[in-house]
Amino acid sequence: MKDYKRKTALQFYCVLLACFLTSGCDFLFDKAHGYRGPIVVTIETEDGSVPEFPFLIESVYTESCGHSSCGIDSGYRYFKTAYANEPVTFPRERVDLLQPNAYATILFKVTHPNYHYNVFTRGFGPTDADDPIHITFTVKPFAEQMNKVAGWATGPKQDMQNFTPDSREYKKADIRYRQARFNLGQTIKRHITVIKTFYLPHFSKRMQQRVIEKYQPIFRAWYYGVPETDCWNKMTCQEHILKPREAEYEGL
């Protein structure tokens, strides 16, 4: 009889413990483990310099949607400014995931007039503590990116020297060369647009004026230093690239 009572009591406490653990799991995995951060971000420059103006960093949690589509921005959206080598903290926040205990993919979009725009992707696991997560991103000067894109024209230009101008191989290399030069113009134009429409509006009028005064002549020189970028019609694209720029520099 005593063994039966002991067994019954043990079963009762096991059921009670199971119920407690079940509710506890809900709490741990759905709430505490649904949180990410705080995330401490530091921007370093590839050339080791410390620019006069700060970087603009946008964070966003992106939800992947499988094979049909992906990259839907759905949370953890913050805009922070930080100077090179100075950490900036993105807060701890609950991220609503399709699966609460999964890793969260967070993008950090880094913008600066003198540096190549970049999107850094990191996966963050669930955390149940306020201990900060430290990450560092390294950005390259935009001039280096320009040199990289300009280098894409080197190979085709060398190929052109190996063939006669009326040969098929020469014409193919010529098209590749002009397209590479066109891509350089597009890269510069896109950078200027990003700084004008995205970077500057996040700062005061006084700061905007300082940025414009410094980078206006630099951007103008970059803009006019490459072929025409109005190349939407590929039938006349080669003709445009041979001409000086027809579109005026709009500026910042």
N, C-alpha and C positions, 0 to 999 in steps of 0.2 A: 504493500500500500504506500509506504514511504517512497519507494522507488518510482511509483506511478506519479505521486504528487511532485516529486523532484523533477521528473521528466516533463510533466505538464508545465511546471513553472519555468523550466529551461526553454521550452518551446515558446512560451509567452514572451519571455525576455528577448528571444531571438527575433520574433516577429516585431516587437517594439523597436529593437535595434535596427532592424531592416527598414522599418518605416522612417526612423530618424535619419538613417544614412541616405535613404532615397530622397527625402526632402533636402538633406544636406548637399547631395550631389546637384540638385537643381540650383541651389544657392551658389555652390562653388563654381560649377561649370557655366551656368547661364548668366550669372551676375559678376562675381569677382573675376572669373576667367573670360568674361566678355570685354574686359577693359584692356586698352593698350596705352603705353606711355607711363610717365612723361618721356618724351624723346628729345634729347639734347643734340642739336645739329651744329656742326662747325664747318665752315667753308674755308678750304685752303686753295691757294692759287698754284698752278703748275710751275710758274716762273718764280714763285717765292715772294712776289711783290705784294704790297698792301695798298690797294687802290683808295683814292680819296673818298669815293662814294660807296654807300653800302650795297649789299646784294639784297635782292628781293626774293624771298623763298615762299612758295605756295605749296601747301601740303593738301593731299586729297586721298581718301580711301577709294579705291576703284574695285568694283565688283565684276568679276569675270562671269560671263554668261554662257560658257560652253562653246560649242562649235558654231552656233549661229551668229553670235556677236560677242563683243567683250569691251572692256574699258569704260563701263558706265560709272561716272563719278557719283558716289552716294554717301559721302560723309567725311568727317575729320578734315574739313576745309578751313585752313587758317592761312593768313598772310603775315609773314614776319620779315623784318629787316635786320640785317646783321652785317657788321664789318668783317673783313677777313680775319681769321684766327680767333674771333670772339664767339663763344658758344651762345646759342639762342634756344630757349626751351619751348617745345610744343606740348600742350597740357595732356594730362592723363584723361582719357575719355572712353566711354563705352562705345564700341563700334558694333552696330547691328549687322551681324553676319548671317548668311544662310545656315551655317553650322557654327554655333556659338563658340566652340572650343578650337576652331580652326585658325590657321595663320591668316593675318590680314595683310594684303598688299597695299602699301601706301607709297604714293608718288611724291617726290619733292622736286618742284620745278624751280630752277635757279636762273635768275636773270640779272644781267649787269651790262652797261653800255660797252665796257671794254673786254667782256668775256663771252665766249660762245654759250648760247642758251642751251641748257641741258636738263633732261628729266631723269632723275635717279629713282630707281625702284628698289624697295626693300620689303621683306616679309617680316612681320612682327607676330610673335606668338603671344598667347594670353598670359597676363600677369596678375597676381593677386597682391602685389606690393607697390609702394610708391617709389621704389628705387628707379632712378632715371636710366634710360638706355642711351648710350653715347654712340653717335655715328659721325663720320667725317666724309665730306665730299670734296673732290679735287676738280677744279675747273681750269680750262685752258684759255689763254688769251684769244680773242677773236681773230687777231692777225695770224695766229698759227693755223686756225681753221681755214682762213682765206688761202694760206699757202698750201694747205692740204688739198683743197678743192682745185686750186690753180694747177697743182701737180698732176691732176687727172688729164690735163691736156698735153703733158710732156710726151707720153708714149705715142699718141697719134701724130704729133708733130714730127717725131723722129721717124715714124713709119713713112710719112710723106716724102722724106728725103731719100728713101730707098726705091721710090717708084717714079715713073715719068708722069707728068701732070695729066696726060690724057688716058692713063690706065685706070682700070676699074678699082684696083687696090688703092691707088692714090685718092680717088674720089671717096671711097669708103673711109679712109683715114682722115680725109678733109672734113667729112661730116662729123666724125667722132670728135675731132679737134674743136670745131665750132660749137658743138653741143656742150663740151666740157667748159668752154669759155662762157657760154650762156648760163650754165649752172653756177658759175662763180658770180655772175651778175645777180642772179636770183637769190643766192645766199646772202649777199650784201643787202639787197633790197628788203629781204625778209627780216634781217636783223634790225635794220633801221625802223621798220614798221612795228616790230615787237617792242622796241624801246619807246617809241612814240605813243603807242596805243595801250601798252600794258604796264611798262615800268614807271614812266613819268607820273601817271595819274595817282599813284600811291604816295606821292610826296607833296610837301607844301609848295606853294607857288615860288617861294624864294629858293627852295632846293631845286625845283625844276629849272629855274632860270640859270642856276649855277651849272647844272648838268648840260643844258643846252649851250651855254657859252663855251664850255670846254670841248664838247664833242661835235658841235655843229661843223667846224672846219675839218675835223677828222673824218666824219661821215661823208662830207661833200667830196673830199679827196678820194675816198674809197669808191663812192658812187660813180664819179666820172673817170675813174681809173680802169674800168672794165667795159665790155661791149654793152650795147643796148639790150635791155631785158624784156622789151615788148615783143615777145617771140611766140605769141599764141598760135599763129599760123605757121605750121612747119614748112609749108611750101615757100614762104618768103623769109624763113628764119635766117638762112645763111646770108641773105642780102642785108638784113638788119644788123647782123653782127659785124659786117664789114664797115658800117657807117658809124660816125660819131653819135653819141646819145642825142636823141630827138626830144625825149621827155625831160623836162626840167626837174632839178632836184627840189623836192617839196620841203625838205628840212624837218627839223623836230618841232 
